[in-house]
């Protein structure tokens, strides 16, 4: 696969993930957040079972075995994924798709701060202005008054803590024995099972509701979880980290575009400025350190 083809696949993944915010909102007319999340992630897990089985066989051929610590790590990731997606899903029901997309992206500058607090990994100095700009962008998105943020906005902001922890640890867990697909399958099953059990106990369900929600379930499960994840895993083997960072970050832009086209959402000048500043901060915290490292290496 060429780099251009890989980048195109990453762009498709970002498009899928961004537009899934619309499905996550409209489905709440028929299903509660826990039931939708459970069905979506268990369906996504089913999609990647063949890939996980191939990976398991490949590991067995190399005499690599997963032990209890490996499974516990995958289960823990599933717990983080569950917390992040549920808080986001609850929030989406009480805010706009555009706000949810851009506020979710705040986890990106949060990751290096969590790495510093939990593992004493000193963040690049650019992290600090990026975090400041992200906070200022959130203030602008609220129209210049944080009190104007809806309860849904705060739910989404709370989810970024768990998204940040998930991003911080998922790469480490997957790299321990080279098991990205098995790790993904484990966390999807854990997340989906927790959400489905909770939803069955607390949320109304009927055949009519389920049938009405089926398009959103299929979009969120098959495309967002199954296809989107697969595209990312395949494509990132054939392109650079800078390319991947930019293209996957465009998920936020696709969320805003989908909110405008499908749901008729509109932003004022202050909100547009806030979205722009958040997106610029995301790109800066991912790309500028790479650029500075390359520049320093070239000058030696």
N, C-alpha and C positions, 0 to 999 in steps of 0.2 A: 504494500500500500504506500502510495506517495504521501508526502507531507500535506499537499493540497487536499487530497482525498480525506486524510485523517482530520484535517481542520474542518472540512465540510461536515463530517460526521459529528464533531463536537458542536458545531453550530446547530445541527438538527437536534442534538440532545438538549442544548440550551433552549431551543424553541419549544420542545416538548415540555420541559420542566417549567418554563415561564407561563405557557398557556394552561398548564395544569392548575394554576391558581384559580382560574375561572371555574374549572370543574369542581375544585374544592369548595367554592362558594355556592354555586347553584345547587349542588347535591344536598345541601343542608335544608332545602325545602322538603326533602323526603326522608333523609336519614340523618341520625345524630352523628357527631364527630367521631365517636368511638366505633360505631358500627361501620362507618365508611372507611375509616383508617384500617380496621381489622380486615375487611373484605379486600381492600385495595392491596395491602401488603402481602396477604396470603396468596392472592392471585399473582402478584409479582414474583413471589417465591416460587410458585409453581412454574412460571415461565423459565426461570433459570435453573431448574432442577437438572435438565440434561447437561448443561455446562458444568454444574457442580459435580455431577457424577464423573464426567471426563477428567476433571481436575483431581478428583479423589483417586481414580485409577492411575493417573500419571504419578501422583505422589507415592502410591503403593508400589509402582514399578521401580521407584527410586528408594524404596525401603524407608519412606518418611511416614511416621505415624503421628496422629493428633492425640495429645494426652488431655488429661482433665483440665490443666491450666489453659490449653488452647480453647477448649469448649467454653470454659468459664469466661474467658476474654470475649468470645463471640456473643455470649449471652449478655454480658455487661454492655457491650455495644448496642445490643438490641434494646436494653433498658434506656440507654441514652437516646437512641433513635425514637423510641416510644414517647419519652418525655418531650423531646423537641417537636415532633410532628403533631402531638396532641395539643400542646399549647398553641402551636401555629394554627391548627385546624379550628380550634375554638375561637381564636382571634379573627380568623378570616370571616367568620360569620357575623362579626360586629365591626368590620372596617372595610375599606375598599381593597380590591385586588392590587391596585397600584401601590398603596401604602404597605400592604402585606409583603409584596415583592421586594421593595426597597428596604423595608425595616428588617426583613429576614437576612438580607445581605450584610447587616451590621456584624454578623458573626465573623466575617473575614478579618477585619482589624482586631477582633477580640481574641483570635487564636494565638497570636504571638504574646499577648498579655497573659493568657492562661498558661502558656508554656513557661513564661517567666515566673509566675506565681507558684506553679506546681512543681517545676523542674529546674528552676534557676537558670533557664536558658535566656540569656540577655537578648532582648528584642533589638532589631535594627533601629537606629535612631529615627528613621522615617516613620516607624510605627506610631510615635507619639503625635506628630502633626496629623497623621492619617486618622487617628482616633479623635483628636480634637475637631477635625473637619467633619467627621462622621456625626459627632454629637451636634455640631452646628447645623449640619444638613438636616438632622432629625428635628431640630428646633424650627427650621424653615419649613419643613414638611408639615409641622403642626401649625403653620401660619404665624409663627413668631410668638406663640404661647404654648408652652408644654401642657398647660391645663386643657388645651383644645384637642390633645390626643385622646382618641376614644378608648374605651375599655378594651376593644379589640386590638388597637395599636399596642397597648401595654402587654396584652397576652403574647403578641408576636414578638415584642422586644424581649420578654421573659424567655421565649423559646430560643433566642440566639445564644444564651449561656449553654444550653444543652447541645445545640448545633456546634458551637465552638469546641466543647469537650469531645464530641463525636469526631469531628475533623482532626482534632489533636491526636486521638488514639487509633482511629481506624487504619491509618497507614502503618502504624507500628505493629498492630495485631496481624494485618494481612501479610506483612513482610517477614514475620517470625519464621514461617515455614513456606512462604510463597503460596498462600491460599486465598487470593482475593475473592474468588467466586464462592468458596465454602464459607468464608466470613460473611459475605453478603447474604447468602442463603440463611445462615444461622440468625443474623440480626433481623432479617425480614420475617422469619417464622416467629421469633420471640416478640417482636413489635406487633405483628398482626394478631398473634394469639392473645396477648395481653389486652389489646384494644377490643377484639371481638368478644372476649369473655366479659369485659367490663360493659360493653355496649349491650350485650344480650341481657345483662342483669339490670340495666338502668335506662335503656332507651327503647321507644316503641318500634316494633317491626311488624310488617305485614307483607303479603305477596304483592299488593298494589304498590306500596312504598318501594319495595325492592325492584320491581319492574321499572318504575319511573326513574329510579336512580341508576339503572343498569348502564346507560351510556357513560355516566361519570365514573362508575366503578371500572368499566373497561378501559376508559382513557387513563385514569389514574393508576390502575394496576398493570395493564398490559403495556401501555406506552411509557408512562412516566417511570414506573419501577422496573419493569422487565426490559423494554427496549432501550430506554434512556440510559440505564446503568450499563447495559451491554455495549452500547455505542461508546460510552466513556471509556470502559475498560479496553476495548479494542483500539480506539483511536489514540489514546494517550501512549500507546507503545510506539507510535509512528510519528510523533510530533514533539516539539519542545515544550517545556513548562511555561514559558512566557505565552506562547500561542494558546495553550490550554487555559491559562488563567484569564486571558482576555475573552476568549470565546465562551467559556462557561459562565463568566460574570455577566454576559449579555442576557442571561436568564432574567435579570431584573428588568431590562428594557423590554423584553418580550412580554413580561407580566403586565407592565404599564400599557403596552400597545394592545394586548388582548383585552385589558380592562376597558380601554377606550372604544375599541371596535365592537366588542361583544356586549358589554354592559353599559356603554355610554358614559363612562367615568371621565371627568374633566378635572384638570388641575389649574389653579391660579398661578400667577407669576412666582410667588414665594414658594409654593409647593414644587413647581418645576425647578427652581433654583436649588431647593433642598435635595431633590432626586439627583440632579446633576452633581452636586457636591458629594453625596454619598457614593455615587458611582465612580467619581474621580478618586475618592479615597480608597475604594476597593482596588482600583487599578494601580494606584500608587504603592500600596502596601505589598502588592504582589510583584509588580514589574520593576519599580525603581531600584530595589536592592539587587536584582539580577543584572540590571543595566550597569550599576555602579561597580559590581564585581567584575563584569566583563571589561569595563573600562580600566579598572585597576590592573587586571591581569594583562591587558594589552600594553600598558605603560611600563611593565617590568622588563 
